[in-house]
Amino acid sequence: MLKRQYDEKLAQKEELRKRSEEMEIKLDRAGKLLSGLAGEKVRWTETVEGLDTDMGFLVGDCLLASAFLSYMGPFLSNYRDEIVSTIWSKAVSVTPNTSPTAS
């Protein structure tokens, strides 16, 4: 009777030891995941700030695109390509951290 109880307690102890090891592994993985996500927070914050800035230029960008399409629509594609490469690209400049502006 005592032998059986002893064996049960040893089996229970072994089971708890295995669960403890599994939990330590999970805790270690969770720590690695959180530290990895902490770096992502910085990147996501910068991305959101950039998108907020770009949103301010949306109306002007749409205006330029619609003006281009309205004006260039009737012309043949080879003439449109020539105008884009020779005239339009030089007239519209893009500088870092600003919206395209006519020069």
Distance bins in CASP14 RR format, pairs under 12 A and 6 or more apart:
PFRMAT RR
TARGET T0000
AUTHOR 0000-0000-0000
RMODE 2
METHOD distances of the structure
MODEL  1
1 7 0 0 0 0 0 1 0 0 0 0 0
1 8 0 0 0 0 0 1 0 0 0 0 0
2 8 0 0 0 0 0 1 0 0 0 0 0
2 9 0 0 0 0 0 1 0 0 0 0 0
3 9 0 0 0 0 0 1 0 0 0 0 0
3 10 0 0 0 0 0 1 0 0 0 0 0
4 10 0 0 0 0 0 1 0 0 0 0 0
4 11 0 0 0 0 0 1 0 0 0 0 0
5 11 0 0 0 0 0 1 0 0 0 0 0
5 12 0 0 0 0 0 1 0 0 0 0 0
6 12 0 0 0 0 0 1 0 0 0 0 0
6 13 0 0 0 0 0 1 0 0 0 0 0
7 13 0 0 0 0 0 1 0 0 0 0 0
7 14 0 0 0 0 0 1 0 0 0 0 0
8 14 0 0 0 0 0 1 0 0 0 0 0
8 15 0 0 0 0 0 1 0 0 0 0 0
9 15 0 0 0 0 0 1 0 0 0 0 0
9 16 0 0 0 0 0 1 0 0 0 0 0
10 16 0 0 0 0 0 1 0 0 0 0 0
10 17 0 0 0 0 0 1 0 0 0 0 0
11 17 0 0 0 0 0 1 0 0 0 0 0
11 18 0 0 0 0 0 1 0 0 0 0 0
12 18 0 0 0 0 0 1 0 0 0 0 0
12 19 0 0 0 0 0 1 0 0 0 0 0
13 19 0 0 0 0 0 1 0 0 0 0 0
13 20 0 0 0 0 0 1 0 0 0 0 0
14 20 0 0 0 0 0 1 0 0 0 0 0
14 21 0 0 0 0 0 1 0 0 0 0 0
15 21 0 0 0 0 0 1 0 0 0 0 0
15 22 0 0 0 0 0 1 0 0 0 0 0
16 22 0 0 0 0 0 1 0 0 0 0 0
16 23 0 0 0 0 0 1 0 0 0 0 0
17 23 0 0 0 0 0 1 0 0 0 0 0
17 24 0 0 0 0 0 1 0 0 0 0 0
18 24 0 0 0 0 0 1 0 0 0 0 0
18 25 0 0 0 0 0 1 0 0 0 0 0
19 25 0 0 0 0 0 1 0 0 0 0 0
19 26 0 0 0 0 0 1 0 0 0 0 0
20 26 0 0 0 0 0 1 0 0 0 0 0
20 27 0 0 0 0 0 1 0 0 0 0 0
21 27 0 0 0 0 0 1 0 0 0 0 0
21 28 0 0 0 0 0 1 0 0 0 0 0
22 28 0 0 0 0 0 1 0 0 0 0 0
22 29 0 0 0 0 0 1 0 0 0 0 0
23 29 0 0 0 0 0 1 0 0 0 0 0
23 30 0 0 0 0 0 1 0 0 0 0 0
24 30 0 0 0 0 0 1 0 0 0 0 0
24 31 0 0 0 0 0 1 0 0 0 0 0
25 31 0 0 0 0 0 1 0 0 0 0 0
25 32 0 0 0 0 0 1 0 0 0 0 0
26 32 0 0 0 0 0 1 0 0 0 0 0
26 33 0 0 0 0 0 1 0 0 0 0 0
27 33 0 0 0 0 0 1 0 0 0 0 0
27 34 0 0 0 0 0 1 0 0 0 0 0
28 34 0 0 0 0 0 1 0 0 0 0 0
28 35 0 0 0 0 0 1 0 0 0 0 0
29 35 0 0 0 0 0 1 0 0 0 0 0
29 36 0 0 0 0 0 1 0 0 0 0 0
30 36 0 0 0 0 0 1 0 0 0 0 0
30 37 0 0 0 0 0 1 0 0 0 0 0
31 37 0 0 0 0 1 0 0 0 0 0 0
31 38 0 0 0 0 1 0 0 0 0 0 0
32 38 0 0 0 0 0 1 0 0 0 0 0
33 39 0 0 0 0 0 1 0 0 0 0 0
33 40 0 0 0 0 0 1 0 0 0 0 0
34 40 0 0 0 0 0 1 0 0 0 0 0
34 41 0 0 0 0 0 1 0 0 0 0 0
35 41 0 0 0 0 0 1 0 0 0 0 0
36 42 0 0 0 0 0 1 0 0 0 0 0
36 43 0 0 0 0 0 1 0 0 0 0 0
37 43 0 0 0 0 0 1 0 0 0 0 0
37 44 0 0 0 0 1 0 0 0 0 0 0
38 44 0 0 0 0 0 1 0 0 0 0 0
38 45 0 0 0 0 0 1 0 0 0 0 0
39 45 0 0 0 0 1 0 0 0 0 0 0
39 46 0 0 0 0 0 1 0 0 0 0 0
40 46 0 0 0 0 0 1 0 0 0 0 0
40 47 0 0 0 0 0 1 0 0 0 0 0
41 47 0 0 0 0 0 1 0 0 0 0 0
41 48 0 0 0 0 0 1 0 0 0 0 0
42 48 0 0 0 0 0 1 0 0 0 0 0
42 49 0 0 0 0 0 1 0 0 0 0 0
43 49 0 0 0 0 0 1 0 0 0 0 0
43 50 0 0 0 0 0 1 0 0 0 0 0
44 50 0 0 0 0 0 1 0 0 0 0 0
44 51 0 0 0 0 0 1 0 0 0 0 0
45 51 0 0 0 0 0 1 0 0 0 0 0
45 52 0 0 0 0 0 1 0 0 0 0 0
46 52 0 0 0 0 0 1 0 0 0 0 0
46 53 0 0 0 0 0 1 0 0 0 0 0
47 53 0 0 0 0 0 1 0 0 0 0 0
47 54 0 0 0 0 0 1 0 0 0 0 0
48 54 0 0 0 0 0 1 0 0 0 0 0
48 55 0 0 0 0 0 1 0 0 0 0 0
49 55 0 0 0 0 0 1 0 0 0 0 0
49 97 0 0 0 0 0 1 0 0 0 0 0
50 56 0 0 0 0 0 1 0 0 0 0 0
50 57 0 0 0 0 0 1 0 0 0 0 0
50 97 0 0 0 0 1 0 0 0 0 0 0
51 57 0 0 0 0 0 1 0 0 0 0 0
51 58 0 0 0 0 0 1 0 0 0 0 0
52 58 0 0 0 0 0 1 0 0 0 0 0
53 96 0 0 0 0 0 1 0 0 0 0 0
53 97 1 0 0 1 0 0 0 0 0 0 0
53 98 0 0 0 0 1 0 0 0 0 0 0
53 99 0 0 0 0 1 0 0 0 0 0 0
54 60 0 0 0 0 0 1 0 0 0 0 0
54 61 0 0 0 0 1 0 0 0 0 0 0
54 97 0 0 0 0 0 1 0 0 0 0 0
54 98 0 0 0 0 0 1 0 0 0 0 0
54 99 0 0 0 0 1 0 0 0 0 0 0
54 100 0 0 0 0 0 1 0 0 0 0 0
55 61 0 0 0 0 0 1 0 0 0 0 0
55 62 0 0 0 0 0 1 0 0 0 0 0
55 99 0 0 0 0 0 1 0 0 0 0 0
56 62 0 0 0 0 0 1 0 0 0 0 0
56 98 0 0 0 0 0 1 0 0 0 0 0
56 99 1 0 0 1 0 0 0 0 0 0 0
57 63 0 0 0 0 0 1 0 0 0 0 0
57 64 0 0 0 0 1 0 0 0 0 0 0
57 65 0 0 0 0 0 1 0 0 0 0 0
57 94 0 0 0 0 0 1 0 0 0 0 0
57 97 0 0 0 0 0 1 0 0 0 0 0
57 98 0 0 0 0 1 0 0 0 0 0 0
57 99 1 1 0 0 0 0 0 0 0 0 0
57 100 1 0 0 1 0 0 0 0 0 0 0
57 101 0 0 0 0 1 0 0 0 0 0 0
58 64 0 0 0 0 0 1 0 0 0 0 0
58 65 0 0 0 0 0 1 0 0 0 0 0
58 99 0 0 0 0 1 0 0 0 0 0 0
58 100 0 0 0 0 0 1 0 0 0 0 0
59 65 0 0 0 0 0 1 0 0 0 0 0
59 66 0 0 0 0 0 1 0 0 0 0 0
59 99 0 0 0 0 1 0 0 0 0 0 0
60 66 0 0 0 0 1 0 0 0 0 0 0
60 67 0 0 0 0 1 0 0 0 0 0 0
60 68 0 0 0 0 0 1 0 0 0 0 0
60 92 0 0 0 0 0 1 0 0 0 0 0
60 98 0 0 0 0 0 1 0 0 0 0 0
60 99 1 0 0 1 0 0 0 0 0 0 0
60 100 0 0 0 0 1 0 0 0 0 0 0
60 101 0 0 0 0 1 0 0 0 0 0 0
60 102 0 0 0 0 0 1 0 0 0 0 0
61 67 0 0 0 0 0 1 0 0 0 0 0
61 68 0 0 0 0 0 1 0 0 0 0 0
61 92 0 0 0 0 0 1 0 0 0 0 0
61 94 0 0 0 0 0 1 0 0 0 0 0
61 98 0 0 0 0 0 1 0 0 0 0 0
61 99 1 0 0 1 0 0 0 0 0 0 0
61 100 1 0 0 1 0 0 0 0 0 0 0
61 101 0 0 0 0 0 1 0 0 0 0 0
62 68 0 0 0 0 0 1 0 0 0 0 0
62 69 0 0 0 0 0 1 0 0 0 0 0
62 99 0 0 0 0 0 1 0 0 0 0 0
62 100 0 0 0 0 0 1 0 0 0 0 0
63 69 0 0 0 0 0 1 0 0 0 0 0
63 70 0 0 0 0 0 1 0 0 0 0 0
63 92 0 0 0 0 0 1 0 0 0 0 0
63 99 0 0 0 0 0 1 0 0 0 0 0
63 100 0 0 0 0 0 1 0 0 0 0 0
63 101 0 0 0 0 0 1 0 0 0 0 0
63 102 0 0 0 0 0 1 0 0 0 0 0
64 70 0 0 0 0 0 1 0 0 0 0 0
64 71 0 0 0 0 0 1 0 0 0 0 0
64 72 0 0 0 0 0 1 0 0 0 0 0
64 88 0 0 0 0 1 0 0 0 0 0 0
64 91 0 0 0 0 0 1 0 0 0 0 0
64 92 1 0 0 1 0 0 0 0 0 0 0
64 93 0 0 0 0 0 1 0 0 0 0 0
64 94 0 0 0 0 0 1 0 0 0 0 0
64 99 0 0 0 0 1 0 0 0 0 0 0
64 100 1 0 0 1 0 0 0 0 0 0 0
64 101 0 0 0 0 1 0 0 0 0 0 0
64 102 0 0 0 0 1 0 0 0 0 0 0
65 71 0 0 0 0 0 1 0 0 0 0 0
65 72 0 0 0 0 0 1 0 0 0 0 0
65 88 0 0 0 0 0 1 0 0 0 0 0
65 92 0 0 0 0 0 1 0 0 0 0 0
65 100 0 0 0 0 0 1 0 0 0 0 0
66 72 0 0 0 0 0 1 0 0 0 0 0
66 73 0 0 0 0 0 1 0 0 0 0 0
67 73 0 0 0 0 0 1 0 0 0 0 0
67 88 0 0 0 0 0 1 0 0 0 0 0
67 91 0 0 0 0 0 1 0 0 0 0 0
67 92 0 0 0 0 0 1 0 0 0 0 0
67 102 0 0 0 0 0 1 0 0 0 0 0
68 75 0 0 0 0 0 1 0 0 0 0 0
68 80 0 0 0 0 1 0 0 0 0 0 0
68 83 0 0 0 0 1 0 0 0 0 0 0
68 84 0 0 0 0 1 0 0 0 0 0 0
68 87 0 0 0 0 0 1 0 0 0 0 0
68 88 1 0 0 1 0 0 0 0 0 0 0
68 89 0 0 0 0 0 1 0 0 0 0 0
68 91 0 0 0 0 0 1 0 0 0 0 0
68 92 0 0 0 0 1 0 0 0 0 0 0
68 100 0 0 0 0 0 1 0 0 0 0 0
68 102 0 0 0 0 0 1 0 0 0 0 0
69 75 0 0 0 0 0 1 0 0 0 0 0
69 80 0 0 0 0 0 1 0 0 0 0 0
69 84 0 0 0 0 0 1 0 0 0 0 0
69 88 0 0 0 0 0 1 0 0 0 0 0
71 79 0 0 0 0 0 1 0 0 0 0 0
71 80 0 0 0 0 1 0 0 0 0 0 0
71 83 0 0 0 0 1 0 0 0 0 0 0
71 84 0 0 0 0 0 1 0 0 0 0 0
71 87 0 0 0 0 0 1 0 0 0 0 0
71 88 0 0 0 0 1 0 0 0 0 0 0
72 79 0 0 0 0 1 0 0 0 0 0 0
72 80 1 0 1 0 0 0 0 0 0 0 0
72 81 0 0 0 0 1 0 0 0 0 0 0
72 82 0 0 0 0 0 1 0 0 0 0 0
72 83 1 0 0 1 0 0 0 0 0 0 0
72 84 1 0 0 1 0 0 0 0 0 0 0
72 87 0 0 0 0 0 1 0 0 0 0 0
72 88 0 0 0 0 1 0 0 0 0 0 0
73 79 0 0 0 0 0 1 0 0 0 0 0
73 80 1 0 0 1 0 0 0 0 0 0 0
73 83 0 0 0 0 0 1 0 0 0 0 0
73 84 0 0 0 0 0 1 0 0 0 0 0
74 80 0 0 0 0 1 0 0 0 0 0 0
75 81 0 0 0 0 1 0 0 0 0 0 0
75 82 0 0 0 0 1 0 0 0 0 0 0
75 83 1 0 0 1 0 0 0 0 0 0 0
75 84 0 0 0 0 0 1 0 0 0 0 0
75 88 0 0 0 0 0 1 0 0 0 0 0
76 82 0 0 0 0 1 0 0 0 0 0 0
76 83 0 0 0 0 0 1 0 0 0 0 0
77 83 0 0 0 0 0 1 0 0 0 0 0
77 84 0 0 0 0 0 1 0 0 0 0 0
78 84 0 0 0 0 0 1 0 0 0 0 0
78 85 0 0 0 0 0 1 0 0 0 0 0
79 85 0 0 0 0 0 1 0 0 0 0 0
79 86 0 0 0 0 0 1 0 0 0 0 0
79 87 0 0 0 0 0 1 0 0 0 0 0
79 88 0 0 0 0 0 1 0 0 0 0 0
80 86 0 0 0 0 0 1 0 0 0 0 0
80 87 0 0 0 0 0 1 0 0 0 0 0
80 88 0 0 0 0 1 0 0 0 0 0 0
81 87 0 0 0 0 0 1 0 0 0 0 0
81 88 0 0 0 0 0 1 0 0 0 0 0
81 89 0 0 0 0 0 1 0 0 0 0 0
82 88 0 0 0 0 1 0 0 0 0 0 0
82 89 0 0 0 0 0 1 0 0 0 0 0
83 89 0 0 0 0 1 0 0 0 0 0 0
83 90 0 0 0 0 0 1 0 0 0 0 0
83 91 0 0 0 0 0 1 0 0 0 0 0
83 92 0 0 0 0 0 1 0 0 0 0 0
84 90 0 0 0 0 0 1 0 0 0 0 0
84 91 0 0 0 0 0 1 0 0 0 0 0
84 92 0 0 0 0 1 0 0 0 0 0 0
85 91 0 0 0 0 0 1 0 0 0 0 0
87 102 0 0 0 0 0 1 0 0 0 0 0
87 103 0 0 0 0 0 1 0 0 0 0 0
88 100 0 0 0 0 0 1 0 0 0 0 0
88 102 0 0 0 0 0 1 0 0 0 0 0
88 103 0 0 0 0 0 1 0 0 0 0 0
89 100 0 0 0 0 0 1 0 0 0 0 0
89 103 0 0 0 0 0 1 0 0 0 0 0
90 102 0 0 0 0 0 1 0 0 0 0 0
90 103 1 0 0 1 0 0 0 0 0 0 0
91 100 0 0 0 0 1 0 0 0 0 0 0
91 101 0 0 0 0 1 0 0 0 0 0 0
91 102 1 0 1 0 0 0 0 0 0 0 0
91 103 1 0 0 1 0 0 0 0 0 0 0
92 98 0 0 0 0 0 1 0 0 0 0 0
92 99 0 0 0 0 0 1 0 0 0 0 0
92 100 1 0 1 0 0 0 0 0 0 0 0
92 101 1 0 0 1 0 0 0 0 0 0 0
92 102 1 0 0 1 0 0 0 0 0 0 0
92 103 1 0 0 1 0 0 0 0 0 0 0
93 99 0 0 0 0 0 1 0 0 0 0 0
93 100 1 0 0 1 0 0 0 0 0 0 0
93 101 1 0 0 1 0 0 0 0 0 0 0
93 102 0 0 0 0 1 0 0 0 0 0 0
93 103 1 0 1 0 0 0 0 0 0 0 0
94 100 1 0 1 0 0 0 0 0 0 0 0
94 101 0 0 0 0 1 0 0 0 0 0 0
94 102 0 0 0 0 0 1 0 0 0 0 0
94 103 0 0 0 0 0 1 0 0 0 0 0
95 101 1 0 0 1 0 0 0 0 0 0 0
95 103 0 0 0 0 0 1 0 0 0 0 0
END
